[in-house]
Amino acid sequence: MNIPKYTKDLLENQKLCTMATCWEDQPYLSLMNFTYVEAENKVILSSRRDSKKYFNIEKNKYISLLLFSDADKLSITFLGTAMTMAAEEEMHYREMHMKKNNMPQFILGKDIGLIIFSIEKIIVSDNQDQVKYY
C-alpha cells in the first residue's frame, strides 16, 4: 500500500487514536495508545482482555482508527482488520508498543492482550473538506 509521507509521519509521531469497533449493530469508540509498524503496515494496540472493545474485535474483525493532526489540519481514517493475539505470540509486538508508549498500565500484565490492526484503506480529509482515498 502506498501510504503518503505525512500519514506515516502522523502514525509515527502520534501516540493516541480513536478506535471504532462494532458488534450486533452497536458501535463502540475507544481512545487508544498505538504503535505503527511501518515494515508490516500494521498498528499495535492493547486492551484488557475482558473489555468491550476486545470482545467486539474477537466477534467482528473490521475496525477503524482515527487520527487528527491539529498542526496539519488533517483527519485520517484507517480501515482494516484486527486480530487478537495469543500470549505466546505477542512478546515482540508488546516490546515495540511499550518502547513507544511507556505506559505499562495499558500494555503489560497477564490480563492485557494485544490487538494487531492491518491497514487496508486510508481516507484523508483536510480543513477544506478535500478527501483523498488510498
VODRENGU-120206 format. One line per 8 residues: number of its first residue (from 1); their letters; for each residue x, y, z of N, C-alpha, C, O. Coordinates in steps of 0.001 Angstrom, whole numbers. Layout:
% residues N
NUM> A> X Y Z X Y Z X Y Z X Y Z | ...
***
This chain:
% residues 134
1> MNIPKYTK> 846 -1184 0 0 0 0 885 1238 0 1874 1300 730 | 539 2194 -795 1289 3445 -890 725 4445 130 -305 5077 -104 | 1414 4569 1244 977 5482 2301 1752 6786 2170 2982 6773 2181 | 1050 7919 2045 1739 9203 1917 2636 9493 3118 2371 9049 4235 | 3702 10248 2863 4681 10563 3908 4029 11263 5107 4337 10919 6248 | 3145 12224 4882 2529 12939 6006 1676 11998 6862 1523 12214 8064 | 1131 10969 6244 362 9984 7002 1297 9117 7838 1015 8846 9005 | 2406 8684 7249 3400 7916 8001 3953 8734 9159 4126 8223 10265
9> DLLENQKL> 4232 10019 8895 4752 10890 9952 3767 10971 11119 4163 10904 12283 | 2509 11111 10801 1491 11193 11846 1411 9868 12628 1324 9870 13856 | 1440 8749 11904 1419 7439 12557 2625 7239 13478 2505 6640 14547 | 3771 7737 13062 4988 7554 13852 5083 8509 15035 5696 8176 16050 | 4484 9695 14916 4661 10715 15945 3507 10849 16932 3706 11337 18044 | 2325 10431 16552 1187 10479 17467 1224 9260 18382 1798 8230 18028 | 622 9377 19538 534 8247 20462 -892 7785 20692 -1114 6652 21118 | -1868 8649 20414 -3264 8319 20674 -4092 8345 19399 -3864 9158 18503
17> CTMATCWE> -5049 7445 19340 -6019 7420 18255 -7374 7047 18842 -7473 6643 20001 | -8390 7187 18046 -9712 6712 18409 -9964 5450 17609 -9752 5428 16396 | -10414 4399 18276 -10701 3137 17605 -12202 2875 17660 -12832 2992 18712 | -12763 2515 16496 -14182 2161 16426 -14318 669 16182 -13734 115 15251 | -15106 31 17044 -15461 -1374 16870 -16978 -1452 16792 -17680 -477 17057 | -17470 -2629 16425 -18919 -2797 16352 -19259 -4267 16520 -18552 -5142 16020 | -20353 -4531 17233 -20878 -5890 17360 -22390 -5803 17440 -22937 -5045 18241 | -23064 -6587 16601 -24524 -6621 16535 -25118 -5216 16421 -26019 -4839 17170
25> DQPYLSLM> -24588 -4457 15465 -25064 -3100 15148 -24913 -2109 16297 -25594 -1084 16318 | -24041 -2398 17243 -23785 -1485 18350 -22354 -955 18237 -21406 -1660 18584 | -22187 287 17753 -20836 849 17639 -20259 1182 19008 -20985 1421 19973 | -18923 1190 19060 -18233 1460 20321 -16920 2178 20005 -16143 1705 19175 | -16667 3309 20655 -15442 4088 20453 -14538 3992 21669 -14996 3947 22811 | -13231 3961 21391 -12246 3884 22469 -11045 4754 22134 -10592 4787 20990 | -10535 5454 23131 -9277 6184 22989 -8154 5201 23271 -8156 4529 24302 | -7189 5115 22353 -6167 4070 22431 -4762 4617 22236 -4548 5546 21458
33> NFTYVEAE> -3796 4023 22958 -2386 4173 22627 -2126 3252 21448 -2749 2195 21340 | -1216 3635 20563 -924 2765 19433 534 2891 19029 1215 3857 19371 | 992 1893 18294 2343 1873 17740 2255 1426 16295 1693 373 15998 | 2809 2224 15399 2812 1900 13970 4041 1070 13641 5152 1408 14050 | 3844 -18 12898 4933 -873 12438 4971 -745 10915 4283 -1475 10201 | 5781 191 10434 5800 506 9004 6154 -695 8142 5526 -913 7106 | 7138 -1473 8544 7589 -2609 7733 6473 -3626 7478 6499 -4344 6478 | 5508 -3682 8374 4411 -4648 8249 3082 -3994 7894 2081 -4685 7708
41> NKVILSSR> 3064 -2662 7798 1840 -1913 7530 761 -2260 8564 -403 -2471 8225 | 1183 -2313 9835 276 -2694 10912 372 -1705 12063 1327 -935 12172 | -633 -1747 12909 -693 -913 14102 -917 -1835 15295 -1772 -2719 15260 | -136 -1616 16352 -273 -2382 17585 -1117 -1575 18563 -881 -385 18769 | -2100 -2236 19160 -2924 -1646 20211 -2984 -2658 21350 -2671 -3833 21156 | -3375 -2218 22507 -3515 -3154 23630 -4760 -2813 24430 -5218 -1671 24461 | -5289 -3842 25076 -6512 -3663 25854 -6644 -4791 26871 -6098 -5879 26684 | -7365 -4523 27934 -7715 -5607 28844 -8527 -6647 28067 -9379 -6302 27248
49> RDSKKYFN> -8254 -7890 28331 -8945 -8970 27614 -10435 -9044 27966 -11219 -9622 27213 | -10826 -8469 29094 -12235 -8506 29484 -12987 -7227 29096 -14091 -6992 29587 | -12407 -6408 28230 -13057 -5146 27834 -14040 -5361 26683 -13969 -6358 25964 | -14937 -4425 26528 -15921 -4477 25440 -15229 -4416 24082 -15609 -5146 23166 | -14227 -3563 23941 -13549 -3442 22649 -12854 -4740 22258 -12894 -5136 21093 | -12225 -5395 23207 -11541 -6668 22935 -12565 -7727 22520 -12348 -8471 21563 | -13677 -7787 23248 -14770 -8705 22910 -15277 -8422 21493 -15443 -9341 20691 | -15519 -7141 21196 -16032 -6768 19870 -15091 -7231 18758 -15545 -7762 17744
57> IEKNKYIS> -13793 -7035 18941 -12825 -7423 17910 -12799 -8937 17729 -12645 -9424 16608 | -12945 -9677 18807 -12981 -11131 18670 -14219 -11604 17911 -14202 -12678 17311 | -15284 -10817 17932 -16523 -11166 17235 -16625 -10536 15845 -17291 -11078 14963 | -15964 -9393 15652 -16036 -8668 14374 -14682 -8016 14124 -14337 -7033 14779 | -13919 -8551 13188 -12544 -8106 12962 -12426 -6763 12240 -11329 -6210 12170 | -13514 -6225 11706 -13456 -4971 10956 -13545 -3781 11910 -14542 -3604 12609 | -12492 -2972 11928 -12463 -1797 12792 -11926 -612 12004 -11469 -763 10871 | -11983 553 12606 -11341 1736 12027 -10638 2513 13126 -11024 2483 14295
65> LLLFSDAD> -9598 3205 12709 -8851 4086 13603 -8933 5491 13044 -8973 5678 11828 | -8958 6483 13926 -8993 7881 13521 -7862 8621 14206 -7698 8542 15423 | -7078 9348 13404 -6039 10238 13925 -6342 11633 13441 -6847 11831 12336 | -6027 12601 14285 -6239 14004 13922 -4968 14773 14185 -4332 14619 15228 | -4604 15607 13225 -3450 16482 13394 -3921 17926 13370 -4333 18440 12330 | -3857 18569 14514 -4235 19978 14591 -3245 20847 13818 -3635 21844 13210 | -1974 20474 13841 -937 21242 13141 -1166 21224 11633 -1022 22252 10972 | -1523 20058 11087 -1727 19931 9636 -3180 20075 9236 -3506 20103 8049
73> KLSITFLG> -4057 20169 10233 -5497 20262 9979 -5982 19085 9135 -6713 19261 8160 | -5563 17888 9527 -5925 16670 8817 -6627 15689 9745 -6293 15569 10924 | -7585 15006 9196 -8229 13894 9860 -7971 12670 8981 -8260 12690 7784 | -7435 11619 9567 -7097 10435 8792 -7804 9226 9399 -7633 8910 10576 | -8598 8563 8569 -9309 7365 8976 -8629 6164 8332 -8369 6158 7129 | -8347 5160 9133 -7738 3922 8658 -8784 2824 8790 -9368 2643 9858 | -9018 2104 7723 -9956 993 7732 -9172 -297 7552 -8184 -333 6819 | -9614 -1352 8221 -8915 -2618 8064 -9446 -3663 9005 -10564 -3577 9513
81> TAMTMAAE> -8603 -4661 9225 -8990 -5779 10070 -8040 -5891 11256 -6862 -5543 11173 | -8584 -6384 12351 -7806 -6542 13571 -7901 -7982 14041 -8881 -8681 13784 | -6856 -8404 14738 -6891 -9723 15350 -6281 -9623 16737 -5370 -8832 16980 | -6799 -10435 17633 -6196 -10530 18947 -5122 -11605 18869 -5190 -12501 18027 | -4138 -11512 19742 -3017 -12441 19696 -2978 -13311 20941 -3328 -12883 22041 | -2544 -14537 20732 -2305 -15428 21870 -1063 -14945 22607 -143 -14407 21990 | -1033 -15132 23897 58 -14626 24740 1432 -15074 24257 2382 -14294 24319 | 1562 -16298 23783 2875 -16794 23372 3376 -16171 22072 4559 -16296 21758
89> EEMHYREM> 2514 -15505 21309 2908 -14917 20034 3280 -13437 20125 3844 -12886 19179 | 2979 -12799 21227 2944 -11346 21225 4168 -10618 21776 4187 -9389 21706 | 5160 -11263 22303 6256 -10587 23009 6939 -9522 22157 7186 -8419 22645 | 7251 -9821 20898 7922 -8858 20016 7093 -7576 19867 7623 -6471 19990 | 5802 -7729 19605 4928 -6570 19437 4758 -5810 20756 4738 -4579 20767 | 4638 -6531 21844 4461 -5884 23148 5675 -5022 23488 5518 -3922 24017 | 6875 -5503 23192 8098 -4727 23449 8127 -3452 22616 8478 -2390 23129 | 7761 -3542 21338 7722 -2340 20477 6694 -1343 20997 6952 -140 21043
97> HMKKNNMP> 5537 -1846 21386 4451 -996 21874 4858 -292 23175 4572 891 23362 | 5513 -1013 24054 5969 -442 25324 7049 613 25088 7057 1656 25742 | 7951 341 24162 9037 1287 23874 8490 2634 23403 8989 3681 23815 | 7474 2617 22545 6922 3874 22034 6066 4588 23075 6146 5809 23212 | 5260 3849 23796 4261 4480 24665 4627 4553 26140 4141 5442 26839 | 5458 3659 26632 5890 3653 28025 4723 3872 29001 4793 4707 29903 | 3672 3110 28796 2500 3160 29678 2169 1736 30107 1213 1142 29608 | 2961 1184 31037 2806 -230 31397 1411 -604 31879 989 -1748 31703
105> QFILGKDI> 697 318 32473 -636 13 32980 -1606 -376 31857 -2619 -1030 32106 | -1288 34 30611 -2140 -291 29470 -1521 -1350 28563 -2172 -1802 27621 | -283 -1755 28824 441 -2622 27889 897 -3930 28524 884 -4971 27867 | 1296 -3892 29783 1851 -5080 30433 855 -5698 31401 9 -5007 31968 | 968 -6996 31580 112 -7685 32538 -590 -8867 31903 -856 -8874 30701 | -888 -9864 32717 -1480 -11091 32190 -2896 -10881 31649 -3373 -11674 30837 | -3566 -9824 32094 -4930 -9575 31633 -4997 -8616 30454 -6087 -8271 29998 | -3842 -8183 29956 -3800 -7234 28840 -3410 -7978 27570 -2365 -8626 27509
113> GLIIFSIE> -4258 -7877 26568 -3993 -8538 25295 -3604 -7539 24228 -3909 -6350 24326 | -2933 -8031 23216 -2554 -7191 22084 -3545 -7360 20945 -4106 -8432 20721 | -3735 -6263 20239 -4573 -6222 19045 -3665 -5759 17916 -3002 -4728 18032 | -3630 -6514 16826 -2824 -6143 15673 -3779 -5760 14545 -4585 -6570 14087 | -3669 -4507 14111 -4547 -3936 13091 -3794 -3848 11773 -2707 -3274 11711 | -4368 -4415 10724 -3793 -4345 9381 -4493 -3244 8597 -5705 -3293 8390 | -3726 -2253 8164 -4280 -1130 7400 -4605 -1603 5990 -3743 -2137 5292 | -5856 -1403 5577 -6281 -1807 4239 -6692 -615 3376 -6484 -626 2162
121> KIIVSDNQ> -7270 407 3995 -7678 1618 3277 -7408 2826 4161 -7425 2736 5389 | -7158 3964 3507 -6909 5217 4232 -7762 6311 3593 -7843 6423 2369 | -8396 7113 4445 -9180 8260 3981 -8632 9486 4691 -8631 9556 5920 | -8162 10456 3902 -7582 11684 4447 -8523 12834 4119 -8926 13018 2970 | -8866 13602 5144 -9746 14747 4976 -9062 15976 5571 -8560 15927 6694 | -9042 17080 4816 -8398 18292 5328 -9440 19329 5735 -10642 19090 5620 | -8977 20474 6208 -9890 21506 6703 -10616 22256 5588 -11438 23130 5862 | -10319 21921 4344 -11043 22482 3201 -12063 21477 2658 -12643 21681 1591
129> DQVKYY> -12270 20401 3400 -13181 19312 3046 -12749 18594 1762 -13579 18090 1005 | -11447 18562 1539 -10881 17782 434 -10616 16383 962 -9979 16228 2003 | -11088 15376 270 -10956 13997 726 -10166 13197 -300 -10427 13263 -1502 | -9188 12434 206 -8377 11565 -656 -8458 10151 -102 -8482 9931 1109 | -8500 9201 -1030 -8584 7786 -666 -7314 7075 -1106 -6816 7302 -2208 | -6795 6219 -244 -5603 5441 -561 -5897 3979 -294 -5030 3129 -493
***
